[in-house]
Amino acid sequence: MLPIKLSIEGLNSYSEKVEIDFQRFYERRLFGIFGDTGSGKSTILDAIFLALYGRIPRLGSQNLDRAINPSNSKIDITFSFQMSDKVYRVERTIYKSDRSSGSKPKERLYMIGEREQVLADKKKEVDDKVEKIIGMKFDEFSKVVILPQNEFAELLKLEGAKRSEIIGHLFDLNIYGEPLYNVVSGRLDRINKDREIMESKLKNLEDISEKSIAEMEEKLIKAKTEREMLTQENAELNNKRNLYERIRDLNKKWEEKKQELKKIEEGLEEIEAMRERLKLDEEMTPVKESFNEWMKLKESISENMKRRGQKERRLVEIAEELRRIEIQKGEFDSSYNEKKDVLNERLLDARKAMELMDEIERLKRVRKEEEENIKRFEREGDSLKRDIEKIDVEIRQIEGEIERVETGIKEISLSEEEKKLYSVLPDVLKKKKDIEDREKSLKKENESLINKKKEYDSLLKRLSGRIVGIVGKSINSHDEAVELIVSKIDELELERKEKNKRLEELRIADTAAGLSRLLKEGEPCPVCGSREHPSPAKGERREEIERLSDEITDIDEQIRRLKDLREKEINQLNTQCITLSENIKQIQEKIDELKNDVERFRQELLSIFPEEFVNNAEQMDRNFKTRQEKREELEKDLKRLTQSRGEKKEILNEKRSKMTELSTRLEERRAGLERLRVDLDAKLDELNRRTGGKRPEDMKREAERGLDELESMRKSFERSLSDKRLEKNTEEIHLENIKKEIEKDQLRYSELETFLLKKATEKGVSIEDLRGFFLDKEERDRVARKIEDYERKKNILFGELKQIERQIDELPLKDLPEGEPERTYRMLAELGERIGNLNREIGAMEERIEKGRKSLEEKSSLLKSLEEIKIESGRMDSLKKLIEGKGMVRYLSTCLMDKILGYSNEILEKIMGKRMAIRVSSDLSFQVKDFQYNSIRDVKTLSGGEMFIISFALALSLSYYIQSRRGKEIKFFFIDEGFSSLDKNLLEAVNLVLESVRSQKDKLVGLISHIDDVKSFVPQYLYVKRDRTGSSRIY
């Protein structure tokens, strides 16, 4: 979150509206808020809190009436801020609660984009929405934005319970003290009450047991067995009853169906007559279609004759009307042009009068504008007088500020000796950095050399071990390894060659001995050709041949393994050794080169800069740069003030010149106004002469209305004449069509009448009497359905009778025994009553058993719950003893302080270097580890400056901790140094803190102070001062 703009009016000492634009501080990231005690510095923070949360930290939840300036009736606050990549604006207007007007607070939250969007417009909605956007509650935000280093400074000095109380307040942990103890005590009391209730319920369930339930279940089984027997007997009686009822119902149904069939057969004669009627209708179907067409043509010809007569009479009427319209139009045309000219003349007069009226209105407007311009010029004159007086005062103030800035420039300017040192410092720092870089590189290269040598020795040892295992000799360098392997291979190959030679000799000898055993005396030998064959060797050489073959195979395997070892391992290790040897050589050369560079740079450095200042060169450079930057800032301020003074003087001259010019123009405007009045009176006289008192608009409307009516009459005559002519032509066409239609129908009528007369003669009737031989579709369908229904009902009844007879044949009895089924009904009623009684008894027993089971389950559950409650009671009792007093608060405070101190010590290291760190013990006592003297110090031994830095680090750590816990980042905060005066040590501490803050590029930091000495550390600042009315102003 970053603040953008703040507007305050009516809050505490800000009786008039002031605005603060925080964007101008973004570049430097550090600004101050300075002013005397009570000037209104802290009210700026109050305004931010009031805008965001609707509350002020210093007032808590009290009525905001106390915060409204006595001379104001309300507070107006507007605050714009950025969160992530979105911009929001909060507006709040808060009235005094005793206002008679009854105005309600106005509170709104906007999101600013391409267009403004209202996110909330009620206090609760605005408060909730802002809290959700920022991601922090009021108390957390107050600790993040206003670093509470004063509370930490007080905390470091306190001892015992007071320290624990303040830590609990800082971390909101005091709720784990007495409030948590009360909650646990209340929980323990409720558990003990629940325990008493359970024990009471268990006492009431003492009689419930598995044995009592088992006895009830045994009785239930006996009752159910008896019920089953009765149910079986009841089923047999029901079967018998059903048989008797079936016999009775089937006989009765057979009689009913027999009577229905007899009744249907009585209508057979009528059905036969209907069949004959349908047959005759089918024969006359062609005649019926011609008859229907003949009847329709007869009606059509009669109707068309009537229509022809009507059309002929209408044509006579239209001719008469057309003649009358032509006469009326001729009379109208003779007077049309004369009336139109008169009306046009009246319209022209009305328009001239309206133009004159517009001119009069224009002159009135011009007169009014001139009067307003004269008043505006008079107001501008008064405003210019006030501006001139105000600019005179501002010029005097700027000249005083210029004098103060010039004094400041003289105080911080570098002396000649300092300028000489400052001019060579860039080269000094560069050379010093070069020396440090090379010393670091030298250290790194030495470490690398040692590691490479160790790695080479390790590889050589591995290589030597492998060689010793193979050839039985050690090596002193990697070059010897390959030579020994090659020598060993040559030795084995020579041995293999000798053994191969011996093996070949043995094989020849063995072959000869074998042949000699097979040859007969006098046969030539196939090997040597001799016919004399000595006796074969008695000792076979097979064993020696096999031994030599095995030895040669072993030698081949050894040679193969040696070659594989040379290729896959020895050569690789040898290559690595060669590479490491080359690396070691290169590193050694680089080390020598770096040593020479360090010595050369050191000599060059001492030749341009005194040796006693070398170690403090960075500090000197920082101090010189700071003074130069401040001098440049002051020179910029001086230039700005000088430019501002010149601009003010130019503005003053322009104002005075404008004042003179304004007076001249005012006189000219007054003369022009008088001329306008004379011209307006003349125009009014002319208008009265033209209109005779009538309104020009009325004259124009009357003339236009007359012209419209005249034109409307002309068009009406033309339209009526055209419509009558069109109507005459249409009627003539209709009459011709009717005549043609009559002629066509009469021809077809004659043809059909001849055909129908012939058929009527055949039947001995007239044409009209043929109608009696036809059935229409509805009557035909009705007769056909009636015949179909008769056949269907008859067939159904036949089928039902056959089915009933089959069902009767399938029954075991054909006739009912005497007294049945009434006797069976009585027996079923008696048996049903017995079964009902048994069911009620069984239901009651099952209900008692179910109730007993539930009671037994309840008893088991109560016993289990009672055991759990006893365990819970023991836990609560242990927890109660554990949190009694402040034990839990101390434990949680220690845990959180460990996290806070982790952040704090990182911040201390950034500010002071590895000089000191703060620690906390289990009893929340603080100690300081001093690395400079390797000792533990009591916080009471800290200087004012050290105490300030440590307090600041703790407060900033708390801010970081809260932000990390909420996952939201607040990119601005305020530091309140909280000291009435600054000694040298504390001044240095403030400087260190501010240098650390300025290094944080993503933070905007405000320093609140009433000490003028702090201004020298701050690049930009606001100065809060009360004017002579008591209202706070920001400069």
KOLFI-410152 format. One record per residue (C-alpha): x, y negated, z. Coordinates in steps of 0.5 Angstrom, whole numbers, padded with zeros to 4 digits, always signed. Each point is the difference from the previous one (the first is absolute). Layout:
N
XYZ;...
***
This chain:
1035
+0000+0000+0000;+0003-0007-0002;-0004-0007+0002;-0001-0004-0006;-0004-0007+0003;-0003-0002+0006;-0005-0006+0001;-0002-0002+0007;-0005-0005+0003;-0003-0001+0007;+0004+0005+0003;+0003-0002+0007;+0005-0006-0002;-0002+0000-0007;-0006-0005-0001;+0002-0001-0007;+0001+0005-0006;+0007+0002-0001;+0003+0005-0005;+0006+0005+0000;+0002+0003-0006;+0005+0006+0002;+0002+0001-0008;+0005-0005+0001;+0004+0004+0005;+0000+0006-0004;+0006-0001-0003;+0004-0001+0006;-0004+0005+0004;+0001-0004+0006;-0003-0007+0003;-0001-0003+0007;-0006-0003+0003;+0003-0006+0005;-0003-0005+0004;-0001-0002+0007;-0003+0004+0006;-0008-0001-0001;+0001-0003-0007;-0004+0006-0003;+0005+0005-0003;-0003+0006+0003;-0007-0002-0002;+0002+0002-0007;+0001+0007+0002;-0007+0000+0003;-0003-0003-0006;+0003+0007-0004;-0003+0004+0006;-0007-0003+0000;+0000+0000-0008;+0001+0007+0000;-0003+0003+0006;-0005-0005+0003;+0004-0001+0006;+0006-0003+0003;+0005+0003+0004;+0001-0005+0006;-0008-0001+0001;-0001+0008-0001;-0008+0001+0000;-0001-0007+0003;-0005-0004-0003;+0003-0004-0006;-0003-0007+0002;+0007-0001+0004;+0004+0000-0007;-0005-0005-0003;+0003-0007+0000;-0004-0005+0004;-0001-0004-0006;-0002+0005-0004;-0006+0004+0000;+0002+0006-0004;+0007+0004-0002;+0001+0001-0008;+0005+0005-0001;+0002+0003-0007;+0006+0005-0001;+0003+0003-0006;+0004+0006+0000;+0003+0006-0004;-0001+0007+0001;+0004+0005-0004;-0002-0003-0007;-0007-0003+0002;-0001-0007+0002;-0006-0001+0005;-0002-0007+0004;-0004+0000+0006;-0004-0006+0002;-0003-0002+0007;-0004-0005+0002;-0002+0000+0008;-0005-0005+0003;+0000-0002+0007;-0005+0004+0004;-0004-0006+0003;-0001-0003-0007;-0008-0003-0001;+0000+0002-0007;+0001+0007+0001;+0005+0001-0005;+0002+0007-0001;+0008+0002-0001;+0001+0001-0007;+0005+0006-0001;+0002+0003-0007;+0006+0004-0003;+0002+0000-0008;+0004+0004-0004;+0003-0005-0005;+0001+0003-0007;-0002-0002-0007;-0006-0002+0004;-0002-0001+0007;-0003+0006+0003;-0004-0001+0007;+0002+0006+0004;-0004-0002+0007;-0004-0006+0002;-0002+0002+0007;+0005+0000+0006;+0000+0007+0002;+0001+0002-0007;+0005-0005-0001;+0004+0003+0006;-0001+0007-0002;+0002-0001-0007;+0006-0004+0002;+0003+0005+0005;-0001+0006-0005;+0004-0004-0006;+0005-0002+0005;+0000+0007+0004;+0001-0003+0007;-0004-0001+0006;+0001-0007+0003;+0005+0002+0005;+0004+0003-0004;+0000-0005-0005;+0002-0005+0005;+0006+0004+0002;+0002+0001-0007;-0001-0008-0002;+0003-0003+0007;+0006+0004+0002;-0001+0001+0007;+0008-0001+0002;-0002-0004+0006;-0004+0006+0003;+0006+0004-0002;+0005-0005+0003;-0004+0000+0007;-0001+0008-0001;+0008+0001+0000;+0000-0004+0007;-0005+0003+0004;+0000+0006+0004;-0005+0006+0002;-0007+0000-0001;+0000-0007-0003;+0004+0002-0006;-0005+0006-0001;-0006-0004+0000;+0003-0005-0005;+0002+0006-0005;-0007+0003+0001;-0002-0007-0002;+0004+0000-0006;-0001+0007-0003;-0008+0000+0003;+0002+0006+0004;-0003-0003+0007;-0007+0004-0002;+0004+0006+0001;+0001-0002+0008;-0006-0001+0004;-0006+0000-0006;+0003+0007-0002;+0000+0002+0007;-0007-0002+0001;-0002+0004-0006;+0003+0006+0002;-0003-0001+0007;-0007-0001-0003;+0001+0006-0004;+0002+0005+0006;-0006-0002+0004;-0004+0002-0006;+0003+0006-0001;-0001+0002+0008;-0007-0002-0001;-0001+0005-0006;+0004+0005+0004;-0005-0001+0006;-0006+0001-0005;+0002+0006-0003;+0002+0004+0007;-0008-0002+0002;-0002+0003-0007;+0004+0006+0001;-0003+0001+0007;-0007+0000-0003;+0002+0006-0005;+0003+0005+0005;-0006+0005-0001;+0002+0001-0007;+0004+0006-0002;+0001+0005-0006;-0003+0005+0005;-0007-0004+0001;+0000-0001-0008;+0001+0008-0001;-0006+0002+0004;-0004-0005-0004;+0002+0003-0007;-0001+0007+0003;-0008-0002+0001;+0000-0003-0007;+0003+0006-0004;-0006+0004+0004;-0005-0005-0002;+0002+0000-0008;+0000+0007+0000;-0007+0000+0002;-0002-0005-0005;+0003+0004-0006;-0004+0006+0002;-0006-0004+0000;+0002-0004-0006;+0001+0007-0004;-0007+0002+0002;-0003-0007-0002;+0003+0001-0007;-0003+0007-0001;-0007-0003+0002;+0001-0006-0005;+0002+0005-0006;-0007+0004+0002;-0003-0007+0000;+0003-0002-0007;-0003+0006-0003;-0007+0000+0002;+0000-0008-0002;+0003+0002-0007;-0005+0005-0001;-0006-0004+0002;+0003-0006-0004;+0001+0004-0006;-0007+0003+0000;-0003-0007+0001;+0004-0003-0006;-0002+0006-0005;-0007-0002+0001;+0001-0007-0001;+0004+0001-0006;-0005+0004-0003;-0006-0005+0001;+0005-0005-0003;+0001+0004-0007;-0008+0001+0000;-0001-0007+0000;+0005-0002-0005;-0003+0006-0005;-0007-0004+0000;+0003-0006-0004;+0002+0005-0006;-0005-0003-0005;+0002-0007+0001;+0007+0002-0002;-0002+0003-0006;-0004-0006-0002;+0006-0004+0001;+0004+0004-0004;-0004+0000-0006;+0000-0008+0000;+0007+0000+0000;+0000+0004-0006;-0005-0004-0004;+0005-0007+0002;+0006+0004-0003;-0004+0001-0007;-0002-0008+0000;+0007-0002+0002;+0001-0003-0008;-0007-0003+0000;+0001-0004+0007;+0006-0003-0002;-0003-0003-0007;-0006-0002+0005;+0004-0004+0005;+0004-0004-0006;-0007-0001-0003;-0003-0003+0006;+0006-0004+0002;+0000-0003-0008;-0007-0002+0001;+0001-0004+0007;+0006-0003-0004;-0003-0003-0006;-0006-0003+0005;+0005-0003+0004;+0004-0003-0006;-0006-0003-0003;-0001-0004+0006;+0007-0002+0000;-0001-0003-0007;-0006-0004+0002;+0004-0003+0005;+0006-0002-0004;-0004-0003-0005;-0004-0004+0005;+0007-0002+0003;+0003-0003-0006;-0006-0004-0002;+0001-0003+0007;+0008-0001-0001;-0001-0004-0006;-0005-0005+0003;+0005-0001+0006;+0006-0001-0005;-0004-0005-0004;-0001-0004+0007;+0007+0000+0002;+0002-0003-0006;-0005-0006+0000;+0003-0001+0008;+0007+0000-0003;-0001-0005-0005;-0003-0005+0005;+0006+0001+0005;+0005-0001-0006;-0002-0007-0002;+0001-0003+0007;+0006+0004+0002;+0006-0005-0002;-0003-0006+0003;-0001+0003+0007;+0007+0003-0001;+0003-0007-0001;-0003-0004+0006;+0002+0006+0005;+0007-0001-0003;+0000-0007+0001;-0002+0001+0007;+0005+0005+0001;+0006-0005-0002;-0002-0005+0005;+0000+0005+0005;+0007+0002-0001;+0002-0007-0001;-0003-0002+0007;+0004+0007+0003;+0006-0002-0002;+0000-0007+0003;-0003+0004+0006;+0007+0004+0000;+0004-0006-0001;-0003-0003+0006;+0001+0006+0004;+0007+0000-0002;+0001-0007+0002;-0003+0001+0007;+0005+0006+0001;+0006-0004-0002;-0002-0005+0005;-0001+0005+0005;+0007+0003-0002;+0003-0007+0000;-0003-0002+0007;+0003+0007+0003;+0007-0001-0003;+0000-0007+0003;-0002+0003+0007;+0006+0006-0002;+0005-0006-0001;-0002-0003+0006;+0001+0007+0004;+0007+0001-0004;+0002-0007+0002;-0001+0002+0008;+0003+0007-0001;+0006-0003-0004;+0001-0005+0006;+0000+0006+0005;+0005+0004-0004;+0005-0006-0001;+0000-0001+0008;+0001+0008+0001;+0005+0000-0005;+0004-0005+0003;+0000+0004+0007;+0002+0006-0004;+0006-0003-0003;+0002-0003+0007;+0000+0008+0002;+0004+0002-0006;+0005-0005+0002;+0001+0003+0007;+0000+0007-0003;+0005-0002-0005;+0005-0003+0006;-0001+0007+0004;+0002+0004-0006;+0006-0004-0001;+0002+0001+0007;-0001+0007-0001;+0004+0001-0006;+0006-0004+0003;+0000+0005+0006;+0000+0007-0004;+0005-0002-0005;+0006+0003-0001;+0007-0003+0002;+0005+0000-0005;+0004+0006+0003;-0006+0004+0000;-0002-0002-0007;+0007+0003-0002;-0001+0006+0004;-0007+0001-0003;+0003-0001-0007;+0004+0006+0001;-0004+0004+0004;-0004+0004-0006;+0007+0002-0003;+0002+0002+0007;-0007+0004+0001;+0001+0003-0007;+0007+0003+0002;-0002+0002+0007;-0005+0004-0003;+0004+0003-0005;+0005+0002+0005;-0006+0003+0004;-0002+0003-0006;+0007+0003-0001;+0001+0002+0007;-0007+0004+0000;+0002+0003-0007;+0007+0002+0003;-0004+0003+0006;-0004+0004-0005;+0005+0002-0004;+0004+0003+0006;-0006+0004+0002;-0001+0002-0007;+0008+0002-0001;-0001+0004+0007;-0006+0004-0002;+0003+0002-0007;+0006+0002+0003;-0004+0005+0005;-0004+0002-0006;+0006+0002-0004;+0003+0003+0006;-0006+0004+0001;+0000+0002-0008;+0007+0002+0000;-0001+0005+0007;-0006+0003-0004;+0004+0001-0006;+0006+0003+0004;-0005+0005+0004;-0002+0002-0007;+0007+0001-0003;+0002+0004+0007;-0006+0004-0001;+0002+0002-0007;+0008+0000-0001;+0002+0000+0007;+0004-0006+0000;-0002-0007+0002;+0001-0007-0004;+0002-0007+0002;-0003-0004-0006;-0006+0001-0004;+0005+0001-0006;+0002+0007+0002;-0007+0003+0000;-0001+0001-0007;+0008+0003-0001;-0001+0005+0005;-0007+0002-0003;+0003+0001-0007;+0007+0003+0003;-0005+0005+0004;-0004+0002-0007;+0007+0001-0004;+0002+0005+0006;-0006+0004-0001;-0001+0000-0007;+0008+0003+0000;-0002+0005+0005;-0007+0002-0004;+0005+0001-0007;+0005+0004+0004;-0006+0005+0002;-0004+0000-0006;+0007+0002-0004;+0000+0006+0006;-0007+0002-0001;+0001+0001-0008;+0006+0004+0001;-0004+0004+0005;-0006+0001-0004;+0005+0003-0006;+0003+0005+0004;-0007+0002+0003;-0003+0001-0007;+0006+0004-0002;+0000+0004+0006;-0008+0002-0002;+0002+0001-0007;+0006+0005+0002;-0005+0004+0004;-0005+0001-0006;+0006+0001-0006;+0002+0008-0002;+0007+0002-0001;+0002-0002-0007;-0006-0005-0001;+0003-0007-0002;-0001-0006+0006;-0005-0005-0003;+0004-0005+0004;+0007+0001-0001;+0000+0006-0006;+0004+0005+0004;-0001+0007+0000;+0003+0002+0006;-0005-0002+0006;+0003-0001+0007;-0004+0002+0006;-0005-0005+0002;+0002-0004+0006;-0003+0003+0007;-0001-0007+0003;-0006-0004-0003;+0001-0007+0000;-0007-0002+0000;+0000-0003+0007;+0006-0005-0001;-0004-0002-0007;-0006-0002+0004;+0004-0003+0006;+0004-0005-0006;-0007-0001-0003;-0003-0003+0007;+0006-0004+0001;+0000-0003-0007;-0007-0002+0001;+0001-0003+0007;+0006-0004-0003;-0005-0002-0006;-0005-0002+0006;+0005-0004+0004;+0003-0004-0007;-0008-0002-0001;-0001-0002+0007;+0006-0004+0000;-0001-0003-0007;-0007-0002+0002;+0002-0003+0007;+0005-0004-0004;-0005-0003-0005;-0006+0000+0005;+0003-0002+0007;+0008-0001+0000;+0000-0005-0006;-0006-0004+0003;+0003-0001+0007;+0007-0002-0004;-0004-0005-0004;-0003-0003+0006;+0007+0000+0003;+0003-0004-0006;-0006-0005+0000;+0001-0001+0008;+0007-0001-0001;-0001-0005-0005;-0005-0003+0004;+0004-0001+0006;+0006-0003-0004;-0005-0005-0003;-0003-0002+0007;+0007-0001+0002;+0002-0004-0005;-0007-0004+0001;+0002-0001+0008;+0007-0003-0002;-0003-0005-0005;-0005-0002+0006;+0005-0001+0005;+0004-0004-0005;-0006-0004-0001;-0002-0001+0007;+0007-0003+0002;+0000-0005-0006;-0007-0002+0001;+0002-0001+0007;+0006-0005-0002;-0004-0004-0004;-0005-0001+0005;+0005-0002+0005;+0003-0005-0005;-0007-0004-0001;-0003+0000+0007;+0003+0000+0007;+0000+0007+0003;-0003-0002+0007;-0006-0002-0004;-0001+0006-0004;-0004+0005+0005;-0005-0006+0001;+0000-0002-0008;-0008+0003-0001;-0002-0004+0007;+0003-0006-0003;-0003+0001-0007;-0007+0001+0003;+0001-0006+0005;+0003-0005-0006;-0006+0003-0005;-0005-0001+0005;+0002-0008+0001;+0001-0001-0007;-0007+0003-0001;-0003-0004+0005;+0004-0006-0002;-0003+0001-0007;-0007+0001+0003;+0001-0007+0003;+0003-0003-0006;-0006+0003-0004;-0005-0003+0006;+0004-0007-0001;-0001+0000-0007;-0007+0002+0000;-0001-0005+0006;+0004-0005-0005;-0005+0002-0006;-0006+0000+0004;+0002-0007+0003;+0001-0003-0007;-0007+0004-0002;-0003-0004+0005;+0002-0006-0002;-0002+0001-0007;-0006+0002+0002;-0001-0006+0005;+0002-0005-0006;-0005+0004-0004;-0005-0001+0005;+0001-0008+0000;+0000+0000-0007;-0007+0004-0001;-0003-0005+0006;+0002-0006-0005;-0003+0004-0006;-0006+0002+0004;-0002-0007+0002;+0000-0003-0007;-0004+0006-0003;-0005-0001+0006;-0001-0007-0003;-0001+0002-0007;-0005+0006+0002;-0004-0006+0004;-0001-0004-0006;-0001+0006-0005;-0006+0002+0005;-0003-0007-0001;+0000+0000-0008;-0004+0007+0001;-0005-0003+0004;-0002-0005-0005;+0000+0005-0006;-0004+0005+0004;-0006-0006+0001;+0000-0001-0008;-0001+0007-0002;-0005+0001+0005;-0004-0006-0003;+0001+0003-0007;-0003+0007+0002;-0006-0004+0003;-0002-0003-0006;+0001+0006-0004;-0004+0005+0004;-0006-0005+0003;+0001+0004+0006;-0001+0007-0002;+0006+0005+0001;+0004+0002-0006;-0001+0007+0001;-0007+0000+0000;+0000-0004-0006;+0004+0005-0003;-0004+0006+0002;-0006-0003-0002;+0003-0001-0007;+0003+0007-0001;-0006+0004+0003;-0004-0004-0006;+0005+0002-0005;+0000+0007+0003;-0008+0001-0001;+0000-0003-0007;+0005+0005-0002;-0004+0006+0004;-0006-0002-0004;+0003+0000-0007;+0003+0007+0002;-0006+0002+0002;-0004-0001-0006;+0005+0003-0004;+0000+0006+0004;-0007+0001+0000;-0001-0001-0008;+0006+0005-0001;-0003+0005+0005;-0007+0000-0003;+0003+0001-0007;+0004+0006+0003;-0006+0003+0003;-0004-0001-0006;+0005+0004-0004;+0000+0005+0005;-0007+0001+0000;-0001+0001-0007;+0006+0006+0000;-0004+0003+0006;-0007+0000-0004;+0004+0003-0007;+0003+0006+0005;-0007+0001+0003;-0004+0001-0007;+0006+0005-0003;-0001+0004+0007;-0008+0000-0001;+0001+0002-0008;+0005+0006+0002;-0004+0003+0006;-0007+0000-0004;+0004+0004-0006;+0002+0005+0006;-0007+0000+0003;-0003+0002-0006;+0004+0006-0001;-0001+0003+0007;-0007-0001-0001;-0001+0004-0006;+0004+0006+0004;-0004-0001+0006;-0007+0000-0003;+0002+0007-0004;+0002+0003+0007;-0007-0003+0003;-0004+0003-0005;+0003+0007+0001;-0002+0000+0007;-0007-0003-0001;+0002-0007+0004;+0002-0007-0001;+0007-0003+0000;-0001-0003+0007;-0003+0007+0002;+0006+0003-0001;+0003-0002+0006;-0004+0005+0004;+0005+0005-0003;+0006-0003+0003;+0004+0001+0006;+0004-0006+0003;+0007+0002+0003;-0002-0001+0007;-0006+0004-0001;+0003+0006-0004;+0006+0000+0006;-0006+0000+0005;-0003+0006-0003;+0006+0004-0001;+0003-0001+0007;-0007+0003+0002;+0000+0006-0004;+0008+0001+0003;-0002-0001+0007;-0006+0005+0000;+0005+0005-0003;+0005-0001+0005;-0004+0000+0006;-0003+0006-0002;+0007+0004-0001;+0002-0003+0006;-0006+0003+0004;+0001+0007-0004;+0007+0000+0003;-0001-0002+0007;-0005+0005+0000;+0005+0006-0002;+0005-0003+0005;-0005+0000+0006;-0002+0008-0002;+0008+0002+0000;+0001-0004+0006;-0006+0004+0004;+0003+0007-0003;+0007-0002+0003;-0003+0000+0007;+0000+0006+0005;-0007-0002+0001;-0006-0001-0004;-0005-0002+0005;+0000-0004+0007;+0000+0005+0006;-0006-0002+0005;+0001-0006+0004;+0006-0003-0004;+0004-0004+0000;-0004-0003+0006;+0003+0005+0005;+0007-0001-0002;-0001-0008+0001;-0002+0001+0007;+0006+0005+0001;+0005-0005-0003;-0003-0006+0004;+0001+0004+0007;+0007+0002-0002;+0002-0007-0003;-0002-0003+0007;+0005+0005+0004;+0006-0002-0005;-0002-0007+0001;+0001+0001+0008;+0006+0004-0001;+0003-0006-0005;-0001-0005+0005;+0003+0004+0006;+0006+0001-0005;+0000-0008-0002;+0000-0001+0008;+0006+0005+0001;+0004-0003-0006;-0001-0007+0003;+0002+0002+0007;+0007+0003-0003;+0001-0005-0005;+0000-0005+0006;+0004+0004+0004;+0005+0001-0006;+0000-0008-0001;+0001-0001+0008;+0006+0005+0000;+0003-0003-0006;-0001-0007+0004;+0003+0003+0006;+0006+0002-0004;+0001-0006-0003;-0001-0004+0006;+0006+0004+0003;+0004-0001-0006;-0002-0007+0000;+0002-0001+0008;+0006+0003-0001;+0002-0005-0006;-0003-0006+0005;+0005+0003+0005;+0006+0000-0004;-0002-0007-0003;-0001-0003+0007;+0007+0003+0002;+0003-0004-0006;-0004-0006+0001;+0002+0000+0007;+0007+0001-0002;+0000-0006-0005;-0003-0004+0005;+0006+0001+0005;+0004-0001-0006;-0003-0007-0002;-0001-0003+0007;+0004-0006+0000;+0004-0003-0006;+0003+0007-0002;-0003+0001-0007;+0001-0008-0001;+0008+0001+0002;+0000+0006-0005;-0003-0003-0006;+0004-0006+0001;+0006+0004+0000;-0001+0003-0006;-0002-0006-0004;+0005-0004+0003;+0005+0005-0003;-0003-0001-0007;+0000-0007+0001;+0008+0000+0002;+0001+0004-0006;-0002-0006-0004;+0003-0005+0005;+0007+0003-0001;+0000+0000-0007;-0002-0008+0000;+0005-0001+0005;+0006+0003-0004;-0002-0004-0006;+0000-0006+0004;+0006+0001+0004;+0004+0006-0003;+0001+0006+0004;+0001-0004+0007;-0006+0002+0004;-0006+0005+0001;-0006+0000+0005;-0002+0006+0003;-0006+0002+0005;+0000+0005+0006;-0006+0004+0002;-0002-0005+0005;+0000-0005-0005;+0006-0004+0002;+0004-0003-0006;+0008+0000-0001;+0004-0002-0005;+0006+0004-0003;+0006-0005-0002;+0004+0003-0005;+0005-0005+0000;+0002+0002+0007;-0003+0007+0000;-0004-0001+0006;-0007+0000+0003;-0003-0007+0002;-0005-0002+0004;-0005-0005-0004;+0001-0005+0006;+0007-0001-0003;-0002-0002-0007;+0001-0007-0002;-0006-0005-0002;+0002+0001-0007;+0000+0008+0000;-0006+0000+0004;-0003-0004-0006;+0002+0004-0005;-0002+0007+0003;-0007-0003+0002;+0000-0002-0007;+0002+0007-0003;-0005+0003+0005;-0006-0004-0002;+0002+0001-0008;+0000+0007+0002;-0007+0000+0003;-0002-0004-0006;+0003+0006-0005;-0003+0005+0004;-0007-0002+0000;+0000-0001-0008;+0003+0007-0001;-0005+0003+0004;-0006-0004-0003;+0003+0001-0007;-0001-0007-0002;+0006-0005-0001;-0001-0008+0003;+0006-0003-0004;+0000-0007+0005;+0001-0001+0007;+0002-0005+0005;+0005-0001+0005;-0001-0004+0006;+0007-0001+0004;-0003-0002+0006;+0006-0003+0004;-0001-0008+0002;+0008-0001-0002;+0005+0004-0004;+0007+0001+0003;+0006+0002-0005;-0001+0007+0001;-0008+0000-0001;+0001-0005-0006;+0005+0005-0004;-0005+0006+0002;-0006-0004-0004;+0005-0001-0005;+0002+0007-0001;-0008+0002+0001;-0002-0005-0006;+0006+0003-0004;-0003+0007+0000;-0007-0003-0001;+0002-0003-0006;+0004+0006-0003;-0007+0003+0000;-0003-0002-0007;-0007+0003+0001;-0001-0004+0006;-0003-0007+0001;+0002-0002+0007;-0002-0006+0004;+0004-0003+0006;-0004-0004+0005;+0004-0005+0005;+0000-0006+0003;+0008+0000+0000;+0003-0005-0005;+0007+0004+0000;-0004+0006-0004;-0001-0004-0006;+0007+0000-0002;-0001+0008-0001;-0007-0001-0004;+0000-0002-0008;-0007-0002+0000;-0005-0002+0006;-0006-0003+0002;-0001-0006+0005;-0006+0000+0004;-0001-0007+0004;-0006-0004+0003;-0002-0006-0003;-0003-0006+0004;-0007+0003+0000;+0003+0006+0003;-0001+0004-0006;+0005+0005-0003;+0003-0001-0006;+0005+0004-0004;+0006-0003-0004;
***
